[in-house]
């Protein structure tokens, strides 16, 4: 019997489309609360995903609450102490989680682990909590009432057998190209430089330390990080204007891009690629809101901007943690109006939780897109290590975003530019 045949005519209280971190965590929290949950994913696990594979220090708190932290650590996850960033002019700053003044994360290090391992652990935990996981099931559309309210999903298996699963609530946790978001008419694109990422794994990259690295260039950036077992995650992110060439032969494009960076290329002299080069993007996508009557969005399906801050997995886990109690309230509501109010409340809480971080992401995205600004900011952060630690603490999700959005912080960040602009301004001449 095919996986989809096993769910033919099946009902569930909640159907979750997507079995990645957002979907698996949502299923876990709901199943733990006694909700009948079904996960549908078109893939068969384990499967690889183009991802930075980094989890911030605060992601460990959620993994711990799920009873998964020790499993992730025992699976060989790398422990990352912070982030080292190199600007286009070569200026480098290093922020460390443990050195942030006045704030402490759940752990003083982040974690990084291959998605093939992490997603399998998360799905297994969802199953242990009582969720039913169906692999190889491709959702094609949403089942709706005449009013437009979502009441389930339509799907096909690889043999083109069609079926419908009915549910009180459908959760879209199906990533950057979310079919749920698109079918709800909620998908949108931010007005920002759009980028494409090429992601793979190498062994033998020289100089990989206990911090992640970002090397910003005039035509994109590359991220390097240990993900355990001597394997390094390598991600090259470029503007989508170069997407056609990158997508045509991603491995050659990545090799050529790295080869043309004299400060990076020697580190790959003895390195060997151990996984295919996978492409994802363009980024700068978002949903107009994260709910509709009978449905909700979580993780990348709800909002995705840019991988530079490497917080996608934390946002997926935290979003699931926020969503679950609101879904439980919607299920117990005595009317559709009250159920919708519960989902709407989730969206308000989500915006409140992440809006500051989104603002920081936009600032970082602007700097990455404009090399002179990135050089200025890097110079300031290199001269003021405490500011660098604070910035990395914000990206580590344990320092409030307001700490780097304060006027004083932003002023110190651009101080070198202001100084140069002031000294370059000709003096006014008194003509009296």
C-alpha positions in Angstrom: 0.0 0.0 0.0 1.4 3.4 -0.9 1.8 6.1 1.8 -1.0 8.2 0.3 -3.3 5.2 0.1 -2.9 4.7 3.8 -4.5 8.2 4.4 -7.3 7.9 1.8 -10.5 9.3 3.3 -8.7 10.0 6.6 -9.5 12.9 8.8 -7.3 14.6 11.4 -7.9 17.6 13.7 -4.8 19.2 12.2 -3.0 18.5 8.9 0.6 19.9 8.6 2.0 20.3 5.1 5.8 19.9 5.4 7.9 17.8 7.7 10.9 20.1 8.2 11.7 21.8 11.6 8.6 24.0 11.5 6.2 21.2 10.7 7.8 18.6 12.9 8.0 21.0 15.9 4.4 22.1 15.4 3.3 18.5 15.3 5.2 17.7 18.4 3.7 20.6 20.5 0.2 19.8 19.3 0.4 16.1 19.7 1.9 16.6 23.2 -1.3 18.6 24.0 -3.5 15.7 22.8 -4.3 17.0 19.3 -4.7 14.4 16.4 -2.0 15.6 14.0 -1.0 14.4 10.6 2.2 15.5 8.8 2.3 15.2 5.0 5.6 15.7 3.1 6.5 15.0 -0.5 10.0 13.8 0.4 11.1 10.6 2.0 13.4 11.1 4.9 16.3 11.4 5.5 16.7 14.0 2.8 19.1 16.9 2.3 18.0 20.5 2.2 19.9 23.6 1.2 20.3 25.3 4.5 23.0 27.0 6.7 22.2 24.2 9.2 22.9 26.5 12.1 20.9 26.7 15.3 21.2 29.8 17.5 21.9 29.4 21.3 18.2 30.0 22.0 17.2 27.1 19.7 18.7 24.9 22.3 16.1 26.0 24.8 13.3 24.7 22.5 15.1 21.5 21.6 15.6 21.0 25.4 11.8 21.5 26.0 11.1 18.9 23.2 13.5 16.4 24.9 15.8 16.6 21.9 18.8 18.6 22.9 20.9 15.7 24.2 20.0 13.7 21.1 21.1 16.5 18.8 24.4 17.0 20.7 25.0 13.2 20.8 24.4 13.1 17.1 27.6 15.0 16.6 26.4 18.6 16.3 29.2 21.1 16.1 29.2 23.8 18.8 29.7 27.3 17.5 31.0 30.0 19.7 30.0 33.0 17.5 30.5 34.5 14.1 33.4 36.0 12.2 32.5 38.4 9.4 34.9 39.7 6.7 33.9 42.8 4.7 34.7 43.4 1.1 37.8 45.5 2.0 39.1 42.8 4.2 38.1 44.3 7.6 37.1 41.5 9.9 35.2 41.5 13.2 34.4 38.6 15.5 31.4 38.4 17.8 31.2 35.7 20.5 28.0 34.6 22.3 29.6 34.1 25.6 31.1 37.7 25.6 27.9 39.6 25.3 27.6 42.1 28.2 24.4 41.8 30.2 22.7 39.0 28.3 23.1 35.2 28.4 21.6 32.6 26.1 20.3 29.2 27.1 23.7 28.0 25.9 26.8 30.1 25.3 27.2 28.3 21.9 25.1 27.6 18.9 24.8 24.2 17.3 25.1 23.1 13.7 24.1 19.7 12.3 23.3 18.2 8.9 19.6 18.5 8.0 19.6 14.8 7.1 20.2 14.1 10.8 18.3 17.0 12.4 15.1 16.6 10.5 15.1 12.8 11.1 15.4 13.4 14.9 12.6 16.1 14.9 10.2 13.8 12.9 11.0 10.9 15.2 10.1 13.1 18.2 6.9 14.2 16.6 6.0 10.5 16.1 6.8 9.7 19.7 4.4 12.4 20.8 1.7 10.8 18.7 1.8 12.6 15.3 1.1 10.5 12.2 3.8 11.2 9.5 3.1 10.4 5.9 6.1 10.6 3.5 5.9 10.7 -0.3 2.6 12.7 -0.3 2.5 15.8 -2.5 -0.1 18.3 -1.6 -1.5 20.0 -4.7 -4.3 22.2 -3.4 -6.6 23.0 -0.5 -10.0 21.6 0.1 -12.5 24.4 0.9 -16.1 25.1 1.9 -18.2 27.3 -0.3 -17.3 30.2 1.9 -13.7 29.7 1.2 -12.8 28.3 4.6 -10.0 25.7 4.4 -11.2 22.2 5.5 -8.4 20.0 4.3 -5.9 19.2 1.5 -5.8 17.4 -1.8 -2.8 15.4 -2.6 -1.3 12.8 -4.9 1.3 10.1 -4.5 4.1 9.3 -7.0 1.8 7.0 -8.8 -0.7 9.9 -9.3 -3.3 8.5 -7.0 -5.4 11.3 -5.7 -7.0 11.7 -2.3 -8.3 14.3 0.2 -7.5 14.6 3.9 -10.0 16.6 5.8 -9.0 18.6 8.9 -10.3 21.4 11.2 -7.0 23.3 10.6 -4.3 23.1 7.9 -0.9 24.4 8.8 1.5 25.3 6.0 5.0 24.5 7.0 6.2 23.8 3.5 9.0 26.3 3.2 10.1 29.0 0.8 7.8 28.0 -2.1 4.9 27.1 0.2 2.0 25.6 -1.8 -0.3 26.4 1.2 0.7 30.1 1.2 0.2 30.4 -2.6 -3.1 28.6 -2.6 -4.3 31.0 0.1 -3.2 34.0 -1.9 -0.9 35.1 0.9 2.5 34.8 -0.8 4.3 38.1 -1.4 7.8 39.4 -2.2 9.6 42.0 -0.3 11.2 44.9 -2.1 14.8 44.0 -1.5 17.7 42.6 -3.5 16.8 39.0 -4.2 19.4 36.4 -3.8 20.0 32.7 -4.7 22.0 30.3 -2.5 24.1 27.4 -3.5 24.8 25.0 -0.6 27.0 21.9 -0.2 29.3 20.2 2.2 33.1 19.7 2.1 35.6 17.9 4.2 39.1 19.2 4.5 38.5 22.9 4.4 41.5 24.5 6.0 41.1 26.8 9.0 37.5 26.0 10.1 37.4 27.0 13.7 34.7 27.2 16.5 32.9 30.1 14.9 30.8 30.4 11.7 32.3 32.7 9.0 30.7 35.1 6.5 32.9 36.6 3.8 31.1 39.4 2.0 32.2 40.3 -1.5 31.0 42.8 -4.1 29.0 40.1 -5.9 27.6 38.1 -3.0 29.0 36.2 0.0 30.1 32.8 1.2 29.3 31.2 4.6 31.5 28.5 6.1 30.7 26.5 9.3 31.5 23.3 11.0 28.5 21.0 11.1 30.1 18.1 12.9 32.2 15.0 12.0 34.8 17.1 10.1 32.2 18.3 7.6 31.8 22.0 6.7 28.7 23.6 5.4 29.6 25.9 2.5 27.0 28.3 1.1 27.6 30.8 -1.7 24.8 33.4 -2.0 24.6 35.7 -5.1 22.1 38.1 -6.6 19.4 36.4 -8.7 20.7 38.3 -11.8 23.3 35.4 -11.9 20.7 32.7 -11.2 20.6 31.3 -14.8 24.3 30.5 -14.8 24.3 29.3 -11.2 21.3 27.0 -11.8 22.7 25.6 -15.0 25.8 24.1 -13.4 25.8 24.9 -9.7 28.9 22.9 -8.8 31.0 24.6 -11.5 29.6 28.0 -10.6 30.5 27.5 -6.9 33.9 26.2 -7.6 34.7 29.2 -9.9 33.2 31.7 -7.5 35.5 30.4 -4.7 38.5 30.0 -6.9 38.4 33.8 -7.7 38.7 34.8 -4.0 42.4 34.7 -3.2 41.7 34.9 0.6 39.4 31.9 0.4 40.6 29.7 -2.4 43.7 28.3 -0.7 41.6 26.9 2.1 39.9 24.6 -0.4 43.2 23.3 -1.9 42.8 19.9 -0.2 39.1 20.0 0.4 36.7 17.4 -1.1 33.0 18.0 -1.8 30.9 15.2 -0.1 27.3 16.3 -1.1 25.6 17.7 -4.2 25.4 21.4 -4.7 21.8 22.3 -4.0 20.2 25.7 -4.9 17.5 27.6 -3.2 15.9 31.0 -3.6 15.2 33.7 -4.5 14.8 35.0 -1.0 13.1 38.2 0.2 9.7 36.3 0.2 7.1 36.7 2.9 3.4 36.2 3.5 1.0 39.1 3.8 -0.2 37.5 7.0 0.2 34.0 8.5 -3.4 32.9 8.8 -6.6 32.5 6.9 -9.9 30.9 7.9 -9.0 27.3 8.8 -5.3 27.7 8.1 -2.0 29.0 9.4 1.6 29.4 8.2 4.7 28.8 10.1 8.5 28.8 9.5 9.8 29.8 6.0 6.3 29.5 4.6 5.3 32.5 6.8 8.4 34.6 6.3 11.9 34.2 4.8 14.3 37.1 4.1 18.0 36.2 3.8 20.2 33.4 5.2 23.0 35.8 6.3 21.9 35.8 10.0 21.4 32.0 9.8 18.3 31.9 12.0 15.9 30.0 9.9 15.8 26.9 12.1 15.3 28.9 15.3 12.5 30.9 13.6 10.9 27.6 12.6 11.1 26.1 16.1 10.0 29.3 17.9 7.2 29.8 15.4 5.9 26.3 16.1 6.1 27.0 19.8 4.0 30.2 19.4 1.5 28.6 17.0 0.6 25.4 18.9 -1.5 27.0 21.8 -3.4 29.2 19.4 -4.3 26.2 17.3 -5.4 24.3 20.4 -7.7 27.3 21.2 -9.0 27.4 17.7 -9.9 23.7 17.9 -11.8 24.1 21.1 -13.7 27.2 19.8 -17.5 27.0 19.7 -17.7 29.0 16.5 -15.8 29.7 13.3 -15.5 33.4 14.4 -13.8 32.4 17.6 -11.5 29.9 15.8 -10.4 32.6 13.4 -9.8 35.0 16.3 -7.4 32.4 17.8 -5.4 32.1 14.5 -5.4 35.9 14.1 -4.0 36.2 17.7 -1.2 33.9 16.6 -0.3 36.2 13.8 -0.2 39.2 16.1 2.1 37.4 18.5 4.3 36.2 15.7 4.7 39.8 14.4 5.5 41.0 17.9 8.0 38.3 18.4 9.9 38.7 15.2 9.4 42.3 13.9 12.5 43.6 15.6 14.6 40.8 14.2 13.2 41.5 10.7 14.3 45.1 11.0 17.8 44.0 11.9 17.8 41.5 9.0 16.9 44.4 6.6 19.7 46.5 7.9 22.2 43.7 7.5 20.8 42.9 4.0 21.3 46.6 3.0 24.9 46.5 4.2 25.6 43.2 2.4 24.1 44.7 -0.8 26.1 47.9 -0.6 29.8 47.1 0.0 30.9 50.6 1.2 28.3 50.5 4.0 29.4 46.9 4.9 33.1 48.2 5.1 32.1 51.0 7.4 30.0 48.8 9.7 32.8 46.2 9.8 35.4 48.8 10.7 33.3 50.1 13.6 32.6 46.6 14.9 36.2 45.6 14.6 37.2 48.7 16.7 34.5 48.1 19.3 34.4 44.3 20.1 31.5 44.8 22.6 29.3 46.1 19.8 30.3 43.1 17.7 29.3 40.7 20.5 26.0 42.5 20.9 25.2 42.2 17.2 26.0 38.5 17.2 23.9 38.1 20.3 21.0 39.6 18.5 21.5 37.1 15.6 21.8 34.4 18.3 18.3 35.3 19.5 19.0 36.0 23.1 19.8 39.7 22.9 16.7 41.9 22.1 16.8 43.5 18.6 16.3 46.9 20.2 19.9 46.8 21.5 21.2 47.3 17.9 18.3 49.4 16.7 19.0 52.1 19.3 20.0 55.5 17.8 23.2 55.5 19.8 24.3 52.0 18.5 23.5 52.9 14.9 25.3 56.2 15.2 28.5 54.5 16.4 28.1 51.9 13.6 28.3 54.6 10.9 30.6 57.0 12.8 33.6 56.4 10.5 31.5 57.5 7.5 30.2 60.5 9.3 33.7 61.5 10.3 35.0 61.2 6.7 31.9 63.1 5.4 32.5 65.9 7.9 36.2 66.3 7.2 35.6 66.2 3.4 33.0 69.0 3.5 34.6 72.3 2.4 34.5 75.0 5.0 32.1 77.9 4.5 33.7 81.1 3.4 32.7 84.4 5.0 32.1 86.8 2.2 31.2 89.8 4.3 
